[in-house]
Structure formats: structure tokens, C-alpha cells
Amino acid sequence: MEKLSKELQVLMLKKLIEIRRFEERTVQYYQRSKIWGYLHPYIGEEAVAVGACTAIKKEDYIISTHRGHGHAIAKGADLNKMMAELFGKATGYCKGRGGSMHIADTELGMLGANGIVGGGIPISVGAGLSCKMENKGRVILCFFGDGAANNGVFHESVNMSAMFKLPVIYICENNLYAISMCSRDSVAGNDIAGRAKGYGIPGYKVDGSDVIEVFETVEKAVDYARKGNGPSLIEASTYIFLGHHPNDPAAYRPKGEAEHEKSKRDCLTNFKTKLINEKIITEAQIDEIEKDTEKRIDAAVEFAESSPEPELEKFLSEVMS
């Protein structure tokens, strides 16, 4: 494995910051009732999306979950359209119809977030089959959580992808909790990656707070898929710093657990420290990235607030078209 360039590592840092600040801002506006419906922040898990999406090409695909803002941004989503969609405006990715849990952009290769737990997993089979039939070397990253890994559709889909040798990389973001159910109480064997053996495919368990480890592992799985060998299963151990949603106090977590994870496994803080220590970037340069990111998010909020509401007369025609 070649050593990652300084430029690529700085790009990863920029994406980590972009997702973190975007999500922090969405929480603020959700609490001000600017964002309706549900909101599931990705704060704490950013390294999984950034590491994984950096390992694929623009023409490749991703399939997301209900916690999908980070995946979309890591794939290159436009912040203005993202924020406008969350605000329910006509200029959003889905013209304000989808909201937080249904961001999609086929031109970007973002085949959609999904409000149904495990709902994106079977889509990966169809997308993977189309990629194999087109024979253009495309792959699909399919993100899902530890709760979805216990759904029957997970086993059916991975089995079919393995049988047909489809170019799908299954990435389980194991953040320890499926809403309030701890994976220690719901996952037999406590090892989702180990299930790969049952389907005869590669399985990897990685530190989901280490963006470099995620990148290198996904890169390996992508190369395996592009060569026609079929899918891989990656379990990324990660953690969301907030509850399931902004109004969830997460009282089901052991006392002090969240504080411990934040102090030891904050992917953004740790990666900043790594790059500074290796003299890849300076604190002053990071401050400039932070300021630029905040300006772009300010602009996204302004864009969303000034955008028009969807026209009632077009609701049916746009859904049918």
C-alpha cells in the first residue's frame, strides 16, 4: 500500500470538518424548528464516510441510510442543495419532498438515503447487477447500521451478491446502538464482519474513527470488486456523540460512555493532531479551513432560507414524472 499523499490527507480533513460543521448547524436549526421531520446527525462517525468515499471514483455509487448527510457530503454533495432539502425548499435535491432521510442524486452516484432500516441493502443487489452487466468497472458502497445487519434482507442480499460476484462493498457502521438497543445485546458473537465467512467473501473489522484505516480497507475491497471477485463486508466500529436524534437524551447508555468515546475516539480531533504532528498541516491552516467551511455553511443556510417553498400545484406532477 502506497503512502497517502499529503494532498489527499488534507482533502480528507476538509471533508471531516465539512460534515461535522454541517451536522452541528443542522442540529441548531432543527431545534429552532427550521428543519421539520426527523433528523439523525452523523456527528462522531464522519471518518467512515470520508475514508470510504475517498476510496472510490466519481462514477461509482453509494447507498445510504436514515443517517445519510455525511455519506452524501463525502461523495461530493452540494451544501446549498443539501440544506435546502432539509429546510423543505424547492431548490433542494428532492425539491423539498424528501427531507433529511431521503437525499438522492443519481448524477452524483448517490442512489439515496433510506428511512427504512436495512432498506438500502437490497437496492445494492440490483445496482451491483447493473454494474456487472454494464461492465464499466463501477462499484457500489452500501452503508448500513448494526441494527440492519440483523434483518433477513441483509443475509439475502449478501448471499445473492456473493453468488453473482457483484461489485458491492457492504459497510456496517457499528455505532453500538440500534436506537436504544446495544449491539452487545443483539448481535450473536458480537462480530458482524465474521459473518462474511458464511458467504465465502472477505470480511474486515476496522476502527471507524481512523479515516486512514477505513480508506485503506475500502480501497482493498474496491480493488477486489473491480477485478470481478465480488463483494466484501466491512464492519467499522464507530460511535455517534449525540443520541439517536437531537431530542434523544440517550439515557440508555452507561454513564460516562459518551464522554469517554469523545475524549478518545473523536475522528476529527485525532486526525487534526496526526496531521499537525506529521507537519502535513499547521494549526493556522486548519483555522483557515474551519473559517472557510463556516462561510460556506452560512451561505447554504442563507440559500435555503431565501429559496421558495414547493408549489402545491406541482406536487403530483413532479412525483409522477
N, C-alpha and C positions, 0 to 999 in steps of 0.2 A: 504494500500500500504506500503510494507516494505521499510525502508530507504535504499537508494542505498549504496552499499559498496564503500569504498574509492578506491579500485582497479578498479571498474567499472567506476567511475568518472574520474580517471586518464587516463583510456583507451579511454574514450570519448574525453578528452582533446588532447590526442595524435592524434586522428583521425581528430579533428578540425584543429590542426596545420598542419597535413599532407596534407589535402585538400587545405587549404589556401596557403601554400608554393608551392604546386604543381601547383595550378592555377596561382599564381604570376609568376612562372617560364615559364609557357606556354605562358602567355601574352608577356613576353620578347622575346621568340623565335618566336612567331608569328610576332612580329614587326621586327624581323631580317629575315623574310621570310624563316625560317626553317620549319614552320608549314604552310601547304597550305590549301586552302578551307576556311571554316568559323570556328570561334572559339567563344564559348559562355561561358565565365568564370562564375564560381559559387560563386565568392567572395562576402561574406556577408550572404549567405544562408546556410552555412555549418551545422548549428545546426539542420536543418530539416533532412538532410540525415543521420547525425550521430545519432541523437536521434531515428529516425525511424528504421534504420538498426540495431542498438544495441538491439532493442526490439524483433527481430526475430532470428531464428536459421539459421545455415549454410545451411540446406537443403531447406529452404524457398526461395521464388522467389521475384525478384523485376523487375519492368518495368520502364524504364527511359524516358527522354525527350531529346531534342536537347541540353539541358544544363545538360549533364549527368555525367561529370567526378566525381563530388562529390558523386553521388549515387554509382558509381562503386567502388570508393576507400573506401567508408563507408562499402560496402559489403565485402571488402577484396581483391580488385583487385591488381594485381602485378604492381608496379610502372614502372618497366622496360618495360613490355608489353604495358602498357598504353602510355608511352612516345614514344615508337617505333611506335605504331599505329598512333599517332598524326604526327609523322615525315614521315609517309607513308612507313615504312620499313617492310620487310618480316617477321620480328620477332614480329610484333605487334599482338594484339588479333585477328584481322581480316586480318592478313598478309598484312597490309598496304592498303587494299581495302576500308575500312570503314571510316577511319579518325575520326575526333572529334565527329561527330554526330551519329556514328553507332557502338560504343563499345558494344561488346556482349561476354558473356562467360557462356554457359549453365551449365558447370560443377560447376561454382561459384553460379549459380542461377540467374545470370544477363541475363535476356531474351532480352536485347537490348535497346540501346538508339534509338531515333527515330527523323528523320529530319522533319517529318510531324507533325504539331501542332495537338495534340489530337490523333495521330496515334497509340500510345501505349494503349489507353484506351480500344478499342475493343479486343485487344490481351488479356487483363486481364480476359475477359469473357471466352475465350477458355482455358486459363491457369487455371482459377478458376474451370471450369467444370472438367478438367482433375484431379485436386487435389481432388475434391469431389468424383470422380469415383474411384480414387486410394485408397482413404480413409486412407491415411498415416498421416493425421493431418497437412499437409502443408498449408501455406497461401501465398498470394501474396500482395506485396505493389505496388500500381500503382501510380507513381508520374506524375503530370501534372500541368500546369500553369493556371492562372486566365483566360487567353485568350481561352484556350482549354475548359474551363468549359462552354463556350457559344456555343460550337459546338453541333450539333444534336447528334453526336456519343456519347457524354458524357451522355446525358439523356437516349439514347437507351441502352447503356452498363450498367449503374447503375440500370436501371429498370430491365433488364434481370438478372443481378446478384442478385437483391433483390428477384425476382420471384423464382429463383432456389436456393436461400440461399447459394450463392457461397462464399468461404473464401477469399474475396478481400477487402483490406483496401485502399480506394481511398484517396490520399493525394494531395490536391491542394496547391501548393506553390504560394501563392498570393503575388507577389513582386510589386504589384500596376500597373505594366505596361506590356501590350502585345505589345512588341516592343515600339511604341510611344503612344499607346492608354491607357490612365489611366483607371483603373478598375472602378473608380468613375463615369466615363462617359459611361461605357459599361455593368456594372453589375446591373441589376434591383434589388433594395432592398439593394444593397451593402453587401449582405450576402450569400456567396456560401454555407457555412455549413448549412444554413437554408433550402436549397433545399432537404436535407435528409428527411424532413418530408413528402414530396410528394411521397417518395418511401417506407415509413414506416421503415426506418433504422436509427440507431443512427447518429447524426451529432455533431461535436465538432469544436469549434473555438479556436485555441491556439496561443500563442506568439511564432512565428517561430524563434525568436532569443534566446529563452530559451531552451537549449538542454534537460534539465531535464523535463520540461513541455511536450515537444514533445515526449520524451521517455515514460513517464507515460501514456500519452493519447494513443499512438500507442500500448503500451503494453495492455491496456484495450481493445482496438479494436481487437487485435490479439487473446486475450483470448476469446472474444465473438465469433470470427470467428472459432476458433478451436473447440468450443463446438457445432458447426453446426448451429449457429444462423444467419449466413450470413454476408453481407458486412457492412462497416461503411464508413462515409465520414468525413474527417478531413480537415479543412481549416487552414493552417499555415500562419499567417501574417509575411512576411519577406521582404527583400529588397536587390537588387543587387547594390553594391557600384559603379560598372562601368556601362557604357551604355549597350545596347543590345549586342554589341560586342566591341572589343578593339578600333575600329575606329569610334565608335559612341560617339559624344560629349554629347549626352543626353540633347540637348538644349530644349527639350520639357518638361523637369522637372522644377518646380518652383525654382527660385534662392534660394540657401541655403538648399534645401531639402536634398540632398545627404550628405552634411556636418553634418546636424542635425542628420540624421539616423546613420552615422558613429560614432558620438560622444555619442549617447545614446543607440544604439542597435547593437553594434558590438558584435556578439555572442562569438567570441574568446577572446576579451579583457575582457568582462564581466565575462566569465567563469573562466579565469585565476584569476581575482580578487576574485571571490567567493571561489575558492579552496584555495587560499593563506589566505584569512581571516578566513576560517574554519580550517586552519592548516592541510589541506589534502596534500598540496604540498608546497614546498618553491620556491622562485624565482630562486635559484641556480639550482634546479631540473628541472624547466621549461627551463632554459637556455640550460641544457644538452639535453633535448628533442628536442629543436629547432636545436641545432648543429647536433644531430644525424639525424634529418629529412632532413636537408640541405645536409648532406653527402649522404644520400640515393637518394635524387633527383639528386645530381651531378652524382651519379653512373647511374641513369636512363637515364640522358642526354647522358652520355658517351656511354652507351649501345645502345641507339637509333642512335647516330651519327656513331658508328662503325658497325652497322648492315647493311646487304646487302639490296639493292633495290629488289623489287619483280621481278621475272624473267618473261619477256614478254611471253615466250613460255608457261608458266603455268597459265596465266590469265584465259583463257577459261576453262581449265580442272578443276581448283580449284573452279571456280564459279559453274560449273555443278555438281561437286562431292558432 
